Amino acid sequence: MSLLALTPLAATGCAAAALAVGVRRWGQIPLLLAMLLAAALAGSELVVLLWPVVAHTWTAANSLPFQLSDIATGVAILALLRPRPRWCELAYLWGVSAGLLGLSFPAIGATFPSPLYFAFYVDHGTLVTVGIMLGVGGQLHLGWRAVAGSWVATTALAGIAGVVNLATGGDYMFLRQPPGNWNPLLIMGPGHWYVLTAWVLCPLVFSLLAVPVWGRDSGASRGPAAQSAT
């Protein structure tokens, strides 16, 4: 991984750490901050959805919002603006896992200076930042129920993406083949076995991510000042 590729990871790490510390000190997520982060997520997702239409490159096989990061973006926006236990759990586990994988092994499908290039990094960086802010900074408590529920939700999404892939010939959630760049899926087995390996490893990854916020599934997280995450 080049030094240039590490820059988004480093910037995201600094932003996430600073906001997590801030949320712990403030006792809750300021509404203005929540709205700004939600706007960044919504804006980047709109670019991803609309730019192919503007550029006349839209296809059902490549331009529908069925990647995990697309769903995680919607969940993160809900967790920021209407914090509820389930939204916050998924925003943390999906946001951090999908965001970090995307930043570490970017499969952008566009090059600089395409708007899709910038939207990719804004979206994935903000997903990680929001996840860590909600989880560590917001003092979210996760247990086995949250891990198992998130695994089931991920499996359901993969099933939906699989149906969409069959209908469109696409490769949403990379269920047909890994992305073209190097990524961990390439060492998870030949053919389509990597999908089964990833499915088995999913709860382990979620469990490792839950370690910093491990505890009884209380569903408590400190949402925006004007909301109550009960």
C-alpha distance (Angstrom), angle and dihedral (degrees) to the residues before:
residue distance angle dihedral
M1 . . .
S2 3.81 . .
L3 3.79 125.7 .
L4 3.82 88.7 -112.2
A5 3.81 90.3 55.2
L6 3.81 90.2 52.1
T7 3.81 92.6 55.8
P8 3.84 96.4 80.8
L9 3.81 90.2 46.4
A10 3.80 92.1 50.6
A11 3.81 93.3 46.1
T12 3.80 91.2 48.0
G13 3.79 91.8 48.5
C14 3.80 92.4 52.1
A15 3.81 93.3 46.9
A16 3.80 92.9 46.4
A17 3.79 93.3 48.6
A18 3.81 93.3 47.5
L19 3.80 93.9 48.7
A20 3.81 93.3 44.4
V21 3.81 90.2 53.9
G22 3.78 90.2 46.0
V23 3.80 93.9 51.3
R24 3.81 91.2 49.9
R25 3.80 90.0 52.5
W26 3.80 95.5 43.3
G27 3.80 92.6 46.0
Q28 3.81 91.9 -134.1
I29 3.77 142.2 30.6
P30 3.83 110.7 -86.3
L31 3.78 109.9 -119.4
L32 3.82 92.5 -128.0
L33 3.81 91.1 54.2
A34 3.80 91.2 48.3
M35 3.80 90.8 50.5
L36 3.82 92.8 48.6
L37 3.80 92.8 50.4
A38 3.80 91.4 45.4
A39 3.81 89.2 50.8
A40 3.81 91.1 51.3
L41 3.80 90.6 51.6
A42 3.80 94.1 44.9
G43 3.79 92.6 45.6
S44 3.79 94.8 50.4
E45 3.81 91.3 46.9
L46 3.80 91.4 50.1
V47 3.80 89.3 53.3
V48 3.80 90.2 51.2
L49 3.81 91.0 50.2
L50 3.80 100.3 40.1
W51 3.80 105.8 33.6
P52 3.83 94.0 71.8
V53 3.82 87.5 55.2
V54 3.81 91.6 50.2
A55 3.81 91.8 45.3
H56 3.83 92.2 45.3
T57 3.81 91.3 -122.8
W58 3.82 97.9 111.7
T59 3.80 116.3 134.3
A60 3.78 130.9 164.8
A61 3.79 88.9 -126.9
N62 3.81 94.8 59.3
S63 3.80 112.2 16.0
L64 3.81 107.2 56.4
P65 3.85 119.9 104.8
F66 3.79 97.9 -112.0
Q67 3.80 101.6 115.5
L68 3.80 114.8 109.4
S69 3.80 90.0 -115.3
D70 3.83 90.1 57.1
I71 3.81 91.9 54.6
A72 3.81 91.6 41.3
T73 3.81 88.9 54.3
G74 3.79 92.2 56.1
V75 3.80 91.7 46.4
A76 3.82 91.7 49.1
I77 3.82 90.9 52.4
L78 3.81 90.1 51.7
A79 3.81 91.2 47.3
L80 3.79 90.9 52.2
L81 3.79 98.5 46.0
R82 3.82 101.6 29.7
P83 3.81 105.0 20.0
R84 3.77 112.4 -159.0
P85 3.80 126.3 163.8
R86 3.82 96.3 -107.0
W87 3.80 94.4 44.8
C88 3.81 91.2 50.2
E89 3.81 93.0 48.2
L90 3.80 92.9 51.1
A91 3.81 92.9 41.4
Y92 3.80 88.6 56.5
L93 3.82 99.7 43.0
W94 3.81 98.0 36.8
G95 3.77 95.6 36.1
V96 3.79 96.3 51.2
S97 3.82 96.3 39.9
A98 3.82 98.0 43.2
G99 3.79 93.0 37.2
L100 3.79 95.9 50.2
L101 3.80 93.2 44.9
G102 3.78 90.3 49.8
L103 3.80 94.1 48.7
S104 3.81 93.5 43.8
F105 3.81 96.2 45.7
P106 3.82 105.4 20.1
A107 3.79 115.3 -160.1
I108 3.78 96.0 -179.1
G109 3.77 104.1 155.1
A110 3.80 89.1 -147.7
T111 3.78 136.9 69.8
F112 3.80 135.0 -137.8
P113 3.04 125.5 -46.9
S114 3.81 95.5 22.6
P115 3.83 113.7 117.3
L116 3.81 87.0 -125.0
Y117 3.80 89.0 61.8
F118 3.80 92.8 57.1
A119 3.81 93.3 39.3
F120 3.80 90.0 55.2
Y121 3.79 94.2 55.8
V122 3.81 95.0 40.7
D123 3.79 91.1 50.2
H124 3.81 98.0 45.6
G125 3.79 94.3 40.1
T126 3.80 91.6 49.8
L127 3.82 91.4 46.7
V128 3.80 90.4 57.2
T129 3.80 92.5 43.5
V130 3.80 93.9 49.5
G131 3.80 92.2 44.6
I132 3.79 94.0 52.6
M133 3.80 92.0 41.8
L134 3.81 92.0 52.4
G135 3.78 94.1 40.9
V136 3.77 108.7 39.1
G137 3.79 99.4 16.4
G138 3.79 94.6 40.2
Q139 3.81 92.4 45.3
L140 3.79 95.4 -123.9
H141 3.80 112.6 -176.6
L142 3.81 117.5 -144.8
G143 3.78 129.8 -175.5
W144 3.78 137.7 166.7
R145 3.80 92.5 -67.7
A146 3.80 91.9 58.5
V147 3.81 92.3 45.9
A148 3.80 93.0 48.4
G149 3.80 92.8 44.6
S150 3.80 92.0 50.8
W151 3.81 90.1 48.9
V152 3.80 90.3 52.6
A153 3.82 90.8 47.6
T154 3.81 90.7 50.0
T155 3.80 90.6 49.3
A156 3.79 90.5 50.8
L157 3.80 91.0 50.6
A158 3.80 90.5 49.8
G159 3.79 89.1 52.1
I160 3.81 91.3 52.2
A161 3.81 91.0 45.9
G162 3.81 89.2 50.2
V163 3.80 91.3 55.3
V164 3.81 90.4 47.6
N165 3.80 89.5 49.7
L166 3.80 91.0 53.3
A167 3.80 91.1 49.1
T168 3.81 97.4 45.2
G169 3.80 105.4 24.6
G170 3.82 88.3 -119.9
D171 3.78 131.6 139.2
Y172 3.80 102.6 -132.2
M173 3.81 113.8 170.7
F174 3.83 84.5 9.2
L175 3.80 92.3 -89.0
R176 3.81 94.1 146.1
Q177 3.79 99.4 45.1
P178 3.82 138.3 -19.3
P179 3.81 119.2 -93.8
G180 3.77 117.6 -85.8
N181 3.79 95.7 -106.8
W182 3.80 122.8 73.1
N183 3.79 112.8 -80.5
P184 3.82 138.7 151.6
L185 3.82 92.5 -93.2
L186 3.80 88.7 72.6
I187 3.81 91.9 68.0
M188 3.80 96.8 43.7
G189 3.78 97.0 86.1
P190 3.81 143.4 -60.5
G191 3.77 124.9 -72.2
H192 3.78 112.5 -8.9
W193 3.80 94.2 -23.9
Y194 3.79 88.9 99.4
V195 3.82 88.3 72.0
L196 3.80 91.7 58.6
T197 3.81 90.9 45.0
A198 3.81 91.5 50.7
W199 3.82 90.3 48.2
V200 3.81 91.6 52.5
L201 3.81 92.4 45.8
C202 3.81 93.9 47.5
P203 3.85 96.8 84.8
L204 3.81 89.8 45.3
V205 3.81 90.7 54.3
F206 3.80 90.8 46.6
S207 3.80 90.5 48.7
L208 3.81 91.4 52.1
L209 3.81 90.7 49.0
A210 3.80 89.6 49.2
V211 3.82 93.3 55.6
P212 3.85 95.0 86.8
V213 3.81 90.3 51.6
W214 3.79 99.2 31.7
G215 3.77 118.9 149.2
R216 3.75 144.0 101.9
D217 3.83 110.9 -36.2
S218 3.76 96.0 -100.5
G219 3.79 95.1 150.5
A220 3.79 89.4 -138.4
S221 3.77 118.8 150.7
R222 3.77 130.3 151.1
G223 3.76 106.4 -116.0
P224 3.80 129.7 -176.7
A225 3.77 116.8 -43.4
A226 3.77 93.1 -107.9
Q227 3.82 93.3 50.2
S228 3.78 135.3 63.0
A229 3.79 120.1 -140.8
T230 3.78 97.9 -149.5
